[in-house]
């Protein structure tokens, strides 16, 4: 495939995917509100419902996952440079990102247990 064709289609597809995700998110959020109204909840009950859904540790989880992603990418690039083997980057990237998800979940559960 020609590089010019790829350069044209990648931003278009990226724009369409991001737009689709935003539209679906807005649709499901409004559908959720409609279902709560149909159940007869008043404004105060709906406000409490949406406040209880928030995760107070979401930024910490994202930070831990991003940290492990960066470590995996960095170590993978260094090993790729030293050994001339191309499998290090994806291997360490996925392995350490998965480890980051597990560590973020473990830390969040410990903090939630400490809060209660």
C-alpha distances in whole Angstrom, upper triangle without the diagonal:
4,6,9,7,7,11,12,11,13,16,16,16,18,21,21,21,24,26,26,28,30,31,32,34,36,36,37,40,41,42,43,46,47,48,50,51,52,54,56,55,57,55,56,55,52,52,53,51,48,49,50,46,45,44,46,44,40,40,41,39,36,37,38,34,33,35,34,30,31,33,31,28,30,32,28,27,31,31,27,28,32,30,27,26,23,24,27,25,24,27,29,27,28,31,33,31,33,36,36,36,39,41,40,41,44,45,45,47,50,50,51,53,55,55,57
4,5,5,7,9,10,11,12,15,16,16,18,21,21,22,24,26,27,28,31,32,33,34,36,37,39,41,42,43,45,47,48,49,51,53,53,55,57,56,58,56,57,56,53,52,54,52,48,50,51,47,46,45,47,45,41,40,42,40,36,38,39,35,33,36,35,31,31,34,31,28,31,32,29,28,31,31,28,29,32,31,28,27,24,26,28,26,25,29,31,29,29,33,34,33,34,37,37,37,40,42,41,43,46,47,46,49,51,51,52,55,56,56,58
4,5,5,6,9,10,11,13,15,15,16,19,20,21,23,24,26,27,29,30,31,33,35,36,37,39,41,42,43,45,47,48,50,51,52,54,56,55,56,54,55,54,51,50,52,50,46,48,48,45,43,43,44,42,39,37,39,37,34,35,36,33,30,33,32,28,28,31,29,26,28,30,27,25,28,29,26,26,30,29,26,26,22,24,26,24,23,27,29,26,27,31,32,30,32,35,35,35,38,40,39,41,44,44,44,47,49,49,49,52,53,53,55
4,5,5,6,9,10,12,13,15,16,17,19,20,22,23,25,27,28,29,31,32,34,35,37,38,40,41,43,45,46,47,49,50,52,53,55,54,55,53,55,54,50,50,52,49,46,48,49,45,44,43,45,43,39,38,40,38,35,36,37,34,32,34,34,30,30,33,31,28,30,32,30,28,31,32,29,29,33,33,30,29,26,28,30,27,26,30,31,29,30,34,34,32,35,38,37,37,40,42,40,42,45,46,45,48,50,50,50,53,55,54,56
4,5,5,6,9,11,11,12,14,16,17,18,20,21,22,24,26,27,28,30,32,33,35,36,38,39,41,42,43,45,47,48,49,51,53,52,53,51,53,52,49,48,50,48,45,46,47,44,42,42,44,42,38,38,40,38,34,36,37,34,32,34,34,30,31,34,32,29,31,33,30,29,32,33,30,31,34,34,31,30,27,28,30,27,26,30,31,29,29,33,34,32,34,37,36,36,39,41,40,41,44,45,44,47,49,49,49,53,54,53,55
4,5,5,6,9,10,10,12,14,15,16,18,20,21,22,24,25,27,28,30,31,33,34,36,37,38,41,42,43,45,46,47,49,51,50,51,49,51,50,46,46,47,45,42,43,44,41,39,39,41,39,35,34,36,34,31,32,33,30,28,31,31,27,27,30,28,25,27,30,27,25,29,30,27,28,31,31,28,27,23,25,26,24,22,26,28,25,26,29,30,28,30,33,32,32,36,37,36,38,41,41,41,43,46,46,46,49,50,50,52
4,6,6,7,9,11,11,13,15,16,17,19,21,22,23,25,27,28,30,31,33,34,36,37,38,40,41,43,45,46,47,49,51,50,51,48,50,49,46,45,47,45,41,43,44,40,39,38,40,38,34,33,35,34,30,31,33,30,27,30,30,26,26,29,28,25,27,29,27,25,29,30,27,28,32,32,28,28,24,26,27,24,23,27,28,25,26,30,30,28,31,34,32,32,36,37,36,38,41,41,41,43,46,45,46,49,50,49,52
4,6,6,7,9,11,11,13,15,16,17,19,21,22,23,25,27,28,29,31,33,34,35,37,39,40,41,43,44,46,48,49,48,49,47,49,48,44,44,46,44,41,42,43,40,39,39,40,39,35,34,36,35,31,33,34,31,29,32,32,29,29,32,31,28,30,33,30,29,32,33,30,31,35,35,32,31,28,29,30,27,26,30,31,28,29,32,33,30,33,36,34,34,38,39,37,39,42,42,42,44,47,46,46,50,51,50,52
4,6,5,6,8,10,10,12,14,15,16,18,20,21,22,24,26,27,28,30,32,32,34,36,37,39,41,42,43,45,47,46,47,45,47,46,42,42,44,42,38,40,41,38,37,37,38,37,33,33,35,33,30,32,33,30,28,31,31,27,28,31,29,27,29,32,29,28,32,33,30,31,35,35,32,31,27,28,29,26,25,28,29,26,27,30,31,29,30,34,32,32,35,37,35,37,40,41,40,42,45,44,44,48,49,48,50
4,5,5,6,9,10,11,12,14,15,16,18,20,21,22,24,26,27,29,30,31,33,35,36,37,39,41,42,44,46,44,45,43,45,44,40,40,42,39,36,38,39,35,34,33,35,34,30,29,31,30,26,28,29,26,24,27,27,24,24,27,26,23,26,28,26,25,29,30,27,29,32,32,29,28,24,25,26,23,21,25,26,23,23,27,28,25,27,30,29,28,32,33,32,33,37,37,36,39,41,41,41,44,46,45,47
4,6,5,6,9,10,10,12,14,15,16,18,20,21,22,24,26,27,29,30,31,33,34,36,38,39,40,42,44,43,43,41,43,42,39,38,40,38,34,36,37,34,32,32,34,33,29,28,31,29,25,27,29,26,24,27,28,24,25,28,27,24,27,30,27,26,30,31,29,30,34,34,32,31,27,27,28,25,24,27,28,24,25,29,29,26,28,31,29,29,33,34,32,33,37,37,36,39,41,40,40,44,45,44,46
4,5,5,6,9,10,11,12,14,15,16,18,20,21,22,24,26,27,28,30,32,33,34,36,38,39,41,43,42,42,40,42,42,38,38,40,38,34,36,37,34,33,33,35,34,30,30,32,31,27,29,31,28,27,30,30,27,28,31,30,27,30,33,31,30,33,35,32,34,37,37,35,33,30,30,31,28,26,29,30,27,27,31,31,28,30,33,31,31,34,36,34,35,38,39,37,40,43,42,42,45,46,45,47
4,5,5,6,9,10,10,12,14,15,16,18,20,21,22,24,26,27,28,30,31,33,35,36,37,39,41,40,41,39,41,40,37,37,38,36,33,35,36,32,31,31,33,32,28,28,31,29,26,28,29,26,25,28,28,25,26,29,28,26,29,31,29,28,32,33,31,32,36,35,33,31,28,28,29,26,23,27,28,25,24,28,29,25,27,30,29,28,31,33,31,32,36,36,35,37,40,40,39,43,44,43,45
4,5,5,6,8,10,11,12,14,15,17,18,20,21,23,25,26,27,29,30,32,33,35,36,38,40,39,39,37,39,38,34,34,36,34,30,32,33,29,28,28,30,29,25,25,27,25,22,24,26,23,22,25,25,22,23,26,25,23,26,29,26,26,30,31,29,31,34,34,32,30,27,26,27,24,22,25,26,22,22,26,26,23,25,28,26,25,29,30,28,29,33,33,32,34,37,36,36,40,41,40,42
4,6,5,6,9,10,11,12,14,15,17,18,20,21,23,24,26,27,29,30,32,33,35,36,38,37,38,35,37,37,33,33,35,33,29,31,32,29,28,28,30,30,26,25,28,27,23,26,28,25,23,27,28,24,26,29,28,26,29,32,30,29,33,34,32,34,37,38,35,34,30,30,31,27,25,29,29,26,25,29,29,26,27,30,28,27,31,32,30,31,35,35,33,36,38,37,37,41,42,41,42
4,6,5,6,9,10,10,12,14,15,16,18,20,21,22,24,26,27,28,30,32,33,35,36,36,37,35,37,36,32,32,34,32,29,31,32,29,28,29,31,30,27,27,30,28,25,27,29,26,25,29,29,26,28,31,30,28,31,34,32,31,35,36,34,36,39,39,37,35,31,31,32,29,26,30,30,27,26,30,30,27,28,31,29,28,31,33,31,31,35,35,34,36,39,38,38,41,43,41,43
4,5,5,6,9,10,11,12,14,15,17,18,20,21,22,25,26,27,29,30,31,33,35,34,35,34,35,34,31,31,32,30,27,29,30,26,25,26,28,27,24,24,27,25,22,25,26,23,22,26,26,23,25,28,27,25,29,31,29,29,33,34,32,34,37,37,35,33,29,29,29,26,24,26,27,24,23,26,27,23,24,28,26,24,28,30,27,28,32,32,30,32,36,35,34,37,39,38,40
4,5,5,6,9,10,11,12,14,16,17,19,20,21,23,24,26,27,29,30,32,34,32,33,31,33,32,28,28,30,28,24,26,27,24,23,23,26,25,21,21,24,23,20,22,24,22,21,24,25,22,24,27,26,25,28,30,29,29,33,34,32,34,37,37,36,34,30,30,30,26,24,27,27,24,23,26,26,23,24,27,25,23,27,28,26,27,30,30,28,31,34,33,32,36,37,36,37
4,5,5,6,9,10,11,12,14,15,17,18,20,21,23,24,26,27,29,31,32,31,32,30,32,31,27,27,30,27,24,26,28,25,24,25,27,27,23,24,27,25,23,25,28,25,24,28,29,26,27,31,30,29,32,34,33,33,36,37,36,38,41,41,39,38,34,33,34,30,28,31,31,27,27,30,30,26,27,30,28,27,30,32,29,29,33,33,31,33,36,35,34,38,39,38,39
4,5,5,6,8,10,10,12,14,15,16,18,20,21,22,24,26,27,29,31,30,31,29,31,30,27,27,29,26,24,26,27,24,23,25,27,27,23,24,27,25,23,26,28,25,25,29,29,26,28,31,30,29,32,35,33,33,37,38,36,39,42,41,40,38,34,33,33,30,28,30,31,27,26,29,30,26,27,30,28,26,29,31,28,28,32,33,30,32,36,35,34,37,39,37,38
4,6,5,6,9,10,11,12,14,15,16,18,20,21,23,24,26,27,29,28,29,27,29,28,24,25,26,24,21,23,24,20,20,21,23,23,20,21,24,22,19,23,24,22,22,25,26,23,26,29,28,27,30,32,31,32,35,36,35,37,40,40,38,36,33,31,32,28,26,28,29,25,24,27,27,23,24,27,25,22,26,27,25,25,29,29,27,29,32,31,30,33,35,33,35
4,6,5,6,9,10,11,12,14,15,17,18,20,21,23,24,26,28,26,27,25,27,26,22,22,24,22,19,21,23,20,19,20,23,23,20,20,24,22,20,23,25,23,23,26,27,25,27,30,30,29,32,34,33,34,37,38,37,39,42,42,41,39,35,34,34,31,29,31,31,27,26,29,29,25,26,29,26,24,27,29,26,26,30,30,27,29,32,31,30,33,35,33,34
4,5,5,6,9,10,11,12,14,16,16,18,20,21,22,25,26,25,26,25,27,26,22,23,25,23,20,23,24,21,21,23,25,26,23,24,27,25,23,27,29,26,26,30,31,28,30,34,33,32,35,38,36,37,40,41,40,42,45,45,44,42,38,37,37,34,31,34,34,30,29,32,32,28,29,32,30,27,30,32,29,29,32,33,30,32,35,34,32,36,37,35,36
4,5,5,6,8,10,10,12,14,15,16,18,20,21,23,25,24,25,24,26,25,21,22,24,21,19,21,22,19,20,21,24,25,21,23,26,24,22,26,28,25,26,29,30,28,30,33,32,32,35,37,36,36,40,41,40,42,45,45,43,41,37,36,36,33,30,32,33,29,28,30,30,27,27,30,28,25,28,30,27,26,30,31,28,29,33,32,30,33,36,34,34
4,5,5,6,9,10,11,13,14,15,17,19,20,21,23,22,23,22,23,22,18,19,21,18,15,18,19,16,16,18,21,21,18,20,23,21,20,23,25,23,23,27,28,26,28,31,31,30,33,36,35,36,39,40,39,41,44,44,43,41,37,36,36,33,30,32,32,28,27,29,29,25,25,28,26,23,26,28,24,24,28,28,25,27,30,29,27,30,32,30,31
4,6,5,6,8,10,11,12,14,16,17,18,20,22,20,21,19,22,21,17,18,20,18,15,18,19,17,17,19,22,23,20,22,25,24,22,26,28,26,26,30,31,29,31,34,34,34,36,39,38,39,42,43,42,44,47,47,46,44,41,39,39,36,34,36,35,32,30,33,33,29,29,31,29,26,29,31,27,27,31,31,27,29,32,31,29,32,34,32,33
4,5,5,6,9,10,11,12,14,15,16,19,20,20,21,20,22,21,18,19,21,18,16,20,21,18,19,21,24,26,23,25,28,26,25,28,30,28,29,32,33,31,34,37,36,36,39,41,40,41,44,45,44,47,49,49,48,46,42,41,41,38,35,37,37,34,32,34,34,30,30,33,31,28,31,32,29,28,32,32,29,31,34,33,31,34,36,34,34
4,5,5,6,9,10,10,12,14,15,17,19,18,20,19,21,19,16,17,19,16,14,17,18,15,16,19,22,23,21,23,26,24,23,27,28,26,27,31,31,30,33,35,35,35,38,40,39,40,43,44,43,46,48,48,47,45,41,39,39,37,34,35,35,32,30,32,32,29,28,31,29,26,28,30,27,26,29,30,26,27,31,30,28,31,33,31,31
4,5,5,6,9,10,11,13,14,16,17,16,17,16,18,16,13,14,16,13,11,14,15,13,14,17,20,21,19,21,24,23,22,26,28,26,27,30,31,30,32,35,35,35,38,40,39,41,44,45,44,46,49,49,48,46,43,41,40,38,35,37,36,33,31,33,33,29,29,31,29,26,28,30,26,25,29,29,25,26,30,28,26,29,31,29,29
4,5,5,6,9,10,11,12,14,16,15,16,15,17,16,13,14,17,14,13,16,18,15,17,20,23,25,23,25,28,27,26,29,31,30,31,34,35,34,36,39,39,38,41,44,43,44,47,48,47,50,52,53,52,49,46,44,44,41,38,40,40,36,35,37,36,33,32,35,33,30,32,33,30,29,32,32,29,30,33,32,29,32,34,31,32
4,5,5,6,9,10,10,13,15,14,16,16,18,17,13,16,18,15,14,17,18,16,18,21,24,26,24,26,29,28,27,31,32,31,32,35,36,35,37,40,39,39,42,44,43,45,48,49,48,51,53,53,52,50,46,44,44,41,39,40,40,37,35,37,37,33,32,35,33,30,32,34,30,29,32,33,29,30,33,32,29,32,35,32,32
4,5,5,6,9,10,11,13,12,14,14,16,14,10,13,14,11,10,14,15,13,15,18,21,23,21,24,27,25,25,29,30,29,30,34,34,33,36,38,38,39,42,43,43,44,47,48,48,50,53,52,52,49,46,44,44,41,38,39,39,36,34,36,35,32,31,33,31,28,30,31,28,26,30,30,26,27,30,29,26,29,31,29,28
4,5,5,6,9,10,11,10,11,11,13,12,8,11,13,10,10,13,15,13,16,19,22,24,23,25,28,27,27,30,32,31,32,35,36,36,38,41,40,41,44,46,45,47,49,50,50,53,55,55,54,52,49,47,46,43,41,42,42,39,37,39,38,34,34,36,33,30,32,33,30,29,32,32,28,29,32,30,27,30,32,29,29
4,5,5,6,9,10,10,12,12,15,14,11,14,16,13,13,17,18,17,19,23,26,28,26,29,32,31,30,34,35,34,35,39,39,38,41,44,43,44,46,48,48,49,52,53,53,55,58,57,57,54,51,49,49,46,43,44,44,41,39,41,41,37,36,38,36,33,35,37,33,32,35,35,31,32,35,34,31,33,35,33,32
4,5,5,6,9,9,12,13,15,13,11,14,15,13,13,17,17,16,19,22,25,27,26,29,31,30,30,34,35,34,35,38,39,38,41,43,43,43,47,48,47,49,52,53,52,55,57,57,56,54,51,48,48,46,43,44,44,41,38,40,40,36,35,37,36,32,34,35,32,30,33,34,30,30,33,32,29,31,34,31,30
4,5,5,7,6,9,10,12,9,7,11,12,9,11,14,15,14,17,20,23,26,25,28,30,29,30,33,34,34,35,38,39,38,41,43,43,44,47,48,48,50,52,53,53,56,58,58,57,55,52,49,49,46,44,45,44,41,39,41,40,37,36,37,35,32,33,35,32,30,32,33,29,29,32,30,27,29,32,29,28
4,5,5,6,7,9,12,10,8,12,14,12,13,16,17,17,20,23,26,29,28,30,33,32,33,36,37,37,38,41,42,41,44,46,46,47,50,51,51,53,55,56,56,59,61,61,60,58,55,53,52,49,47,48,47,44,42,44,43,40,39,41,39,35,37,38,35,33,36,36,32,32,35,34,30,33,35,32,31
4,5,8,10,12,15,13,12,15,17,15,16,19,20,19,23,26,29,31,30,33,35,34,35,38,39,38,40,43,44,43,46,48,48,48,51,53,52,54,57,58,57,60,62,62,61,59,56,53,53,51,48,49,49,46,43,45,45,41,40,42,40,37,38,40,37,35,37,38,34,34,37,36,32,34,37,34,33
4,6,9,12,14,11,11,14,15,13,15,18,18,18,21,25,27,30,29,32,35,33,34,38,39,38,40,43,43,43,46,48,47,48,51,53,52,54,57,57,57,60,62,62,62,59,56,53,53,51,48,48,48,45,43,44,44,41,39,41,39,36,37,38,35,33,36,36,32,32,35,34,30,32,34,31,30
4,6,10,12,10,10,13,14,13,15,18,18,19,22,26,28,31,30,33,36,35,36,39,40,40,41,44,45,45,47,49,49,50,53,55,54,56,59,60,60,62,64,64,64,61,58,56,55,53,50,51,51,48,46,47,46,43,42,43,41,38,39,40,37,35,37,38,34,33,36,35,31,33,35,32,31
4,7,8,6,6,10,11,10,12,15,15,16,19,22,25,28,27,30,32,32,33,36,37,37,39,41,42,42,45,47,47,48,50,52,52,54,56,57,57,60,62,62,62,60,57,54,53,51,48,49,48,46,44,45,44,41,40,41,39,36,37,38,34,32,35,35,31,31,33,31,28,30,32,29,27
4,6,5,6,9,10,11,13,14,16,17,20,23,25,28,28,31,33,33,34,36,38,38,39,42,43,43,45,48,48,49,51,53,53,55,57,58,59,61,63,64,63,61,58,56,55,52,50,51,50,47,45,46,45,42,41,43,40,37,38,39,36,34,36,36,32,32,34,32,29,31,33,29,28
4,6,5,6,9,10,11,12,14,16,18,21,23,26,26,28,31,31,31,34,36,36,37,40,41,41,43,46,46,47,49,51,51,53,55,56,57,59,61,62,61,59,56,54,53,50,48,49,48,45,44,45,44,40,40,41,39,36,37,38,34,33,35,34,30,31,33,31,28,30,31,28,27
4,5,5,6,9,10,11,12,15,16,20,21,25,25,27,29,30,31,33,35,35,36,39,40,41,42,45,46,46,48,50,51,52,55,56,56,59,61,61,61,59,56,54,53,50,48,49,48,45,43,44,43,40,39,40,37,35,36,36,33,31,33,32,29,29,31,28,25,28,29,25,24
4,5,5,6,9,10,11,13,15,19,20,24,24,26,28,28,30,32,34,34,35,38,39,39,42,44,44,45,48,49,50,51,54,55,55,57,59,60,60,58,55,52,51,49,47,47,46,43,42,43,41,38,37,38,36,33,34,34,31,29,31,31,27,27,29,27,24,26,27,24,23
4,5,5,6,9,10,11,13,17,19,22,22,24,27,27,27,30,32,32,33,36,37,37,39,41,42,43,45,47,47,49,51,52,53,55,57,57,57,55,52,50,49,46,44,45,44,41,39,40,39,36,35,36,34,31,32,33,29,28,30,30,26,26,29,27,24,26,28,24,24
4,5,5,6,9,10,12,15,17,20,20,22,25,25,26,28,30,30,31,34,35,36,38,40,41,41,43,45,46,47,50,51,51,53,56,56,56,54,51,49,48,45,43,44,43,40,38,40,38,35,35,35,33,30,31,32,28,27,29,28,24,25,27,25,22,25,26,22,22
4,6,5,6,9,11,14,15,19,19,22,23,24,25,27,29,29,31,33,35,35,37,39,40,41,43,45,45,47,49,50,51,53,55,56,56,54,51,49,47,45,43,43,42,39,38,39,37,34,33,34,32,29,30,30,26,25,27,26,22,23,25,22,19,22,23,19,19
4,6,5,7,10,13,15,18,18,21,23,23,24,27,28,28,30,32,33,33,36,38,38,39,42,43,44,45,48,49,49,52,53,54,54,52,49,46,45,43,41,41,40,37,36,36,35,32,31,32,30,27,28,28,25,23,26,25,21,21,24,22,19,21,23,20,19
4,5,5,7,11,13,16,15,18,20,20,21,24,25,25,27,29,31,31,33,35,36,37,39,41,41,43,45,46,46,49,51,51,51,49,46,44,43,40,38,39,38,35,33,34,33,30,29,30,28,25,26,27,23,22,25,24,20,21,23,21,19,21,23,20,20
4,5,6,9,10,14,14,16,19,19,20,22,24,25,26,28,30,30,32,34,35,36,38,40,41,42,44,46,46,48,50,51,51,49,46,44,43,40,38,39,37,35,33,34,33,29,29,30,27,24,26,26,22,21,23,22,18,19,21,19,16,19,20,17,17
4,6,8,10,13,14,17,18,18,20,22,23,24,26,28,29,30,32,34,34,36,38,39,40,42,44,45,46,48,50,50,50,48,46,43,42,39,38,38,36,34,32,33,31,28,28,28,26,23,24,24,20,19,21,20,16,17,19,17,14,16,18,15,14
4,7,9,12,12,15,17,16,17,20,21,21,23,26,26,27,29,31,32,33,35,37,37,39,41,42,43,45,47,47,47,45,43,40,39,36,34,35,33,31,29,30,29,25,25,26,23,20,21,22,18,17,19,19,15,16,19,17,14,17,19,16,16
4,6,9,9,11,13,13,14,17,18,19,20,23,24,24,27,29,29,30,33,34,35,37,39,40,40,43,45,45,45,43,41,39,37,34,33,33,32,29,28,28,27,24,23,24,21,19,20,20,16,16,18,17,13,15,17,15,13,16,18,15,16
4,5,6,9,10,10,12,14,15,16,18,20,21,22,24,25,26,28,30,31,32,34,36,37,38,40,42,42,43,41,38,36,34,32,30,30,29,26,25,25,23,21,20,21,18,15,17,16,13,12,14,13,10,11,14,12,10,14,15,13,14
4,6,8,9,10,12,13,14,16,18,19,21,22,23,25,26,28,29,31,32,34,35,37,38,40,41,42,43,41,39,37,35,32,31,31,29,27,26,26,24,21,22,21,18,16,18,16,13,13,15,13,9,12,13,10,9,13,13,11,13
4,6,5,6,9,10,11,12,14,15,17,18,20,21,23,24,26,27,29,30,32,33,34,36,38,39,39,38,36,33,31,29,28,28,26,23,23,23,20,18,18,18,14,13,14,13,9,10,12,9,6,10,11,9,9,12,13,12,14
4,5,5,6,9,10,11,12,14,16,16,18,20,21,22,24,26,27,28,30,32,33,35,36,37,38,36,33,31,29,27,26,26,24,21,21,21,19,16,17,17,13,12,14,13,9,10,13,11,9,12,14,12,12,16,16,15,18
4,5,5,6,9,10,10,12,14,15,16,18,20,21,22,24,25,27,28,30,31,33,34,36,36,35,32,31,28,26,25,26,23,21,21,21,19,16,17,17,13,13,15,14,10,12,15,12,11,14,16,13,14,18,18,17,20
4,5,5,6,9,10,10,13,14,15,17,18,20,21,23,24,26,27,29,30,32,33,34,35,34,32,30,27,25,24,24,22,20,20,20,17,15,16,15,11,11,13,11,8,10,12,9,8,12,13,11,13,16,16,15,18
4,5,5,6,9,10,11,12,14,15,17,18,20,21,22,24,26,27,28,30,32,33,33,31,29,27,25,23,22,22,19,17,17,17,14,12,12,12,9,8,10,9,5,7,10,8,7,11,12,11,13,16,16,16,19
4,6,5,6,8,10,10,12,14,15,16,18,20,21,22,24,26,26,28,30,31,31,30,27,26,24,21,20,21,18,16,16,16,14,11,13,13,9,9,12,11,8,10,13,12,11,15,16,15,16,19,20,20,22
4,5,5,6,9,10,10,12,14,15,16,18,20,21,22,24,25,27,29,30,30,29,27,26,23,20,20,21,18,16,16,17,14,11,14,13,9,10,13,11,9,12,14,12,12,16,16,15,17,20,20,20,23
4,5,5,6,9,10,11,12,14,15,17,18,20,21,22,24,26,27,28,29,28,26,24,21,19,19,19,16,14,14,14,11,9,11,10,6,8,10,8,6,10,11,9,11,14,14,14,16,19,19,20,22
4,5,5,6,9,10,11,12,14,15,16,18,20,21,22,24,26,26,27,25,23,21,19,16,16,16,13,11,11,11,9,6,8,8,5,6,9,8,7,10,12,12,12,15,17,17,18,21,21,22,25
4,6,5,6,9,10,10,12,14,15,16,18,20,21,22,24,25,26,24,22,21,18,15,15,16,14,11,12,13,10,8,11,11,8,9,13,12,10,14,16,15,15,19,20,19,21,24,24,25,27
4,5,5,6,9,10,11,12,14,15,17,18,20,21,23,24,25,24,22,21,18,15,16,16,13,11,13,13,9,9,12,11,8,10,13,11,10,14,15,14,16,19,19,19,21,24,24,24,27
4,5,5,6,8,10,10,12,14,15,16,18,20,21,22,23,21,20,18,15,13,13,13,10,8,10,9,6,5,8,7,5,9,11,9,10,13,14,14,16,18,19,19,22,24,24,25,28
4,6,5,6,9,10,10,12,14,15,16,18,20,21,21,20,17,16,13,11,11,11,9,6,8,9,6,5,9,9,7,10,13,12,12,15,17,17,18,21,22,22,24,26,27,28,30
4,5,5,6,8,10,10,12,14,15,16,18,20,20,19,17,17,14,11,12,13,10,8,11,12,9,9,12,12,10,13,16,15,15,18,19,19,20,23,24,24,26,28,29,30,32
4,5,5,6,8,10,11,12,14,15,17,18,19,18,17,16,12,11,12,12,9,8,11,11,7,9,12,11,10,13,15,14,15,18,19,18,20,23,23,24,26,28,28,30,33
4,6,5,6,8,10,10,12,14,15,16,17,15,14,12,9,7,9,8,5,4,8,8,5,7,10,10,10,13,15,14,16,18,19,20,21,24,25,25,27,29,30,31,34
4,6,5,6,9,10,10,12,14,15,15,14,12,12,9,6,8,9,7,5,9,10,9,9,13,13,13,15,18,17,18,21,22,22,24,27,27,28,30,32,33,34,36
4,5,5,6,9,10,11,12,14,15,15,14,14,10,8,11,12,9,9,12,13,11,12,16,15,15,18,20,19,20,23,24,23,25,28,28,29,31,33,33,35,38
4,5,5,6,8,10,11,12,13,13,12,12,8,8,11,10,7,9,12,12,10,12,15,14,15,18,19,19,20,23,24,24,26,28,28,29,32,33,34,35,38
4,5,5,6,9,10,10,11,10,9,8,5,4,7,8,6,7,10,11,10,12,15,15,15,18,20,20,21,24,25,25,27,29,30,31,33,35,36,37,40
4,6,5,6,9,10,10,10,9,10,7,6,10,11,9,10,13,14,13,15,18,18,18,21,23,23,24,27,28,28,30,32,33,33,36,38,38,39,42
4,5,5,6,9,10,11,11,12,9,9,13,13,11,12,16,16,15,17,20,19,20,23,24,24,25,28,29,29,31,33,33,34,37,38,39,40,43
4,5,5,6,8,8,9,9,6,8,11,11,10,12,15,15,14,17,19,19,20,23,24,24,26,28,29,29,31,34,34,35,37,39,39,41,44
4,6,6,5,5,6,8,6,7,10,11,11,12,15,15,16,18,20,20,21,24,25,26,27,30,31,31,33,35,36,37,39,41,41,43,45
4,6,6,8,9,11,10,10,14,15,14,15,18,19,19,21,23,23,24,27,28,28,30,32,33,33,35,38,38,39,41,43,43,45,48
4,6,8,11,12,11,12,16,16,15,17,20,20,19,22,24,24,25,28,29,29,31,33,34,34,36,38,39,40,42,44,44,46,48
4,5,9,10,9,12,15,14,14,17,19,19,19,22,24,24,25,28,29,29,31,33,34,34,37,39,39,40,43,44,45,47,49
4,6,9,9,11,14,14,15,17,19,20,20,22,24,25,26,29,30,30,32,34,35,36,38,40,41,42,44,46,46,48,50
4,6,7,9,11,11,12,14,16,17,18,20,22,22,24,26,27,28,30,32,33,34,36,38,39,40,42,44,44,46,48
4,6,7,8,9,11,12,14,15,17,18,20,21,22,24,26,27,28,30,32,33,34,36,37,39,40,42,43,45,47
4,6,6,6,9,10,11,12,14,16,17,18,20,22,23,24,26,27,29,30,32,33,35,36,38,39,41,42,44
4,6,5,6,8,10,10,12,14,15,16,17,20,21,22,23,25,26,27,29,31,32,34,35,37,38,40,42
4,6,6,6,9,10,11,12,14,15,16,18,20,21,22,24,25,26,28,30,31,32,34,36,37,38,40
4,6,5,6,8,10,10,12,14,15,16,18,20,21,22,24,25,27,29,30,31,33,34,36,37,39
4,6,6,6,8,10,11,12,14,16,17,18,20,21,23,24,26,27,29,30,32,33,35,36,38
4,6,5,6,8,10,10,12,14,15,16,18,20,21,22,24,25,26,28,30,31,32,34,36
4,6,6,6,8,10,10,12,14,15,16,18,20,21,22,24,26,27,28,30,31,32,35
4,6,5,6,8,10,11,12,14,15,17,18,20,21,23,24,26,27,29,30,31,33
4,6,5,6,9,10,11,12,14,16,17,18,20,21,23,24,26,27,29,30,32
4,5,5,6,9,10,10,12,14,15,16,18,20,21,22,24,25,26,28,30
4,5,5,6,9,10,10,12,14,15,16,18,20,21,22,24,26,27,29
4,5,5,6,9,10,11,12,14,15,17,19,20,21,23,25,26,27
4,5,5,6,9,10,10,12,14,15,17,18,20,21,23,24,26
4,5,5,6,8,10,10,12,14,15,16,18,20,21,22,24
4,6,5,6,9,10,11,12,14,15,16,18,20,21,23
4,5,5,6,9,10,11,12,14,15,17,18,20,21
4,5,5,6,8,10,11,12,14,15,16,18,20
4,5,5,6,9,10,11,12,14,15,16,18
4,6,5,6,9,10,10,12,14,15,17
4,6,5,6,9,10,11,12,14,16
4,5,5,6,9,10,11,12,15
4,5,5,6,9,10,10,12
4,5,5,6,9,10,11
4,6,5,6,9,10
4,5,5,6,9
4,5,5,6
4,5,5
4,6
4
